[in-house]
């Protein structure tokens, strides 16, 4: 039963993710709509990647610091200490995932042989 659902879902994902990007690439936003230096939607999203990573990194850092503060103020209570350790563990996992996502976005176009196409400058 699950095998019959995989192929249609892959087709739907293709038309939702890949087909719009090829359609948007044909429109010159700079010339037609006056968006300055952004010529297509993909380039516009590329300009949002770095601020997105900065916001996510700041959030992970603050979450880590809140967990560290909870450890300092736990007063030896096991529940509070366990909660604080979980917060720090989750912050470290989030930071590792953030680094992996950055590396994937940085080197994925070169892996697929897309030449000079860059997601992250």
C-alpha positions as CSV (number, residue, x, y, z in Angstrom):
1,X,0.0,0.0,0.0
2,X,2.8,2.4,0.9
3,X,4.6,1.8,-2.4
4,X,1.6,3.0,-4.4
5,X,1.6,6.3,-2.4
6,X,5.3,7.1,-2.9
7,X,5.3,7.6,-6.6
8,X,2.4,10.0,-6.7
9,X,3.8,12.0,-3.8
10,X,7.1,12.3,-5.5
11,X,5.4,13.6,-8.6
12,X,3.4,16.1,-6.5
13,X,6.6,17.3,-4.8
14,X,8.3,17.7,-8.1
15,X,5.5,19.9,-9.4
16,X,5.3,21.9,-6.2
17,X,9.1,22.5,-5.9
18,X,10.8,22.2,-9.2
19,X,8.2,23.3,-11.7
20,X,7.5,26.7,-10.1
21,X,11.3,27.4,-9.9
22,X,11.6,26.9,-13.7
23,X,8.5,29.0,-14.3
24,X,9.7,31.8,-12.1
25,X,13.2,31.8,-13.7
26,X,11.6,32.9,-17.0
27,X,10.3,36.2,-15.5
28,X,12.8,39.0,-15.3
29,X,11.7,40.7,-12.1
30,X,14.3,43.4,-12.5
31,X,13.0,44.5,-16.0
32,X,9.3,43.8,-15.6
33,X,8.6,44.8,-12.0
34,X,11.5,47.0,-10.9
35,X,13.0,44.9,-8.1
36,X,16.4,46.4,-8.5
37,X,19.2,43.9,-8.6
38,X,17.0,40.8,-8.1
39,X,16.3,39.2,-11.5
40,X,14.3,36.1,-10.4
41,X,12.6,34.5,-7.4
42,X,15.5,32.0,-6.8
43,X,17.9,34.9,-6.5
44,X,15.6,36.6,-4.1
45,X,15.5,33.5,-1.9
46,X,19.3,33.3,-2.1
47,X,19.5,36.7,-0.5
48,X,17.3,35.5,2.4
49,X,19.5,32.5,3.2
50,X,22.3,34.3,5.1
51,X,19.9,36.4,7.3
52,X,17.9,33.2,8.0
53,X,21.1,31.4,9.2
54,X,22.0,34.5,11.3
55,X,18.5,34.5,13.0
56,X,18.6,30.7,13.6
57,X,22.2,30.9,15.0
58,X,21.1,33.7,17.3
59,X,18.1,31.6,18.5
60,X,20.3,28.6,19.1
61,X,22.8,30.6,21.1
62,X,20.1,32.2,23.2
63,X,18.5,28.8,23.9
64,X,21.9,27.5,24.9
65,X,22.5,30.4,27.3
66,X,19.0,30.0,28.9
67,X,19.8,26.4,29.5
68,X,23.2,27.3,31.1
69,X,21.4,29.9,33.2
70,X,18.9,27.3,34.4
71,X,21.7,25.0,35.4
72,X,23.3,27.7,37.5
73,X,20.0,28.6,39.2
74,X,18.7,25.0,39.6
75,X,19.9,24.8,43.1
76,X,20.5,21.0,42.9
77,X,16.9,20.1,42.0
78,X,16.9,17.1,39.8
79,X,14.0,18.1,37.6
80,X,15.3,21.6,37.0
81,X,18.8,20.2,36.3
82,X,17.4,17.6,33.9
83,X,15.4,20.2,32.1
84,X,18.4,22.5,31.7
85,X,20.6,19.6,30.4
86,X,17.9,18.8,27.9
87,X,17.8,22.4,26.7
88,X,21.6,22.5,26.3
89,X,21.5,19.1,24.5
90,X,18.8,20.4,22.1
91,X,20.8,23.6,21.5
92,X,23.9,21.6,20.6
93,X,21.9,19.4,18.2
94,X,20.3,22.5,16.7
95,X,23.7,24.0,16.1
96,X,25.1,20.9,14.5
97,X,22.0,20.7,12.2
98,X,22.5,24.4,11.4
99,X,26.1,23.8,10.4
100,X,25.1,20.7,8.3
101,X,22.5,22.7,6.5
102,X,25.0,25.5,5.8
103,X,27.5,23.0,4.3
104,X,24.8,21.3,2.2
105,X,23.7,24.6,0.8
106,X,27.2,25.7,0.2
107,X,28.5,22.6,-1.6
108,X,25.3,21.1,-3.1
109,X,25.4,23.0,-6.4
110,X,29.0,22.0,-7.0
111,X,28.2,18.4,-6.2
112,X,25.5,18.3,-8.9
113,X,27.7,20.1,-11.4
114,X,25.7,23.3,-11.6
115,X,28.9,25.3,-12.3
116,X,28.8,28.9,-11.1
117,X,25.4,28.7,-9.5
118,X,25.6,29.5,-5.8
119,X,23.0,29.4,-3.1
120,X,25.3,30.9,-0.5
121,X,27.9,33.5,-1.7
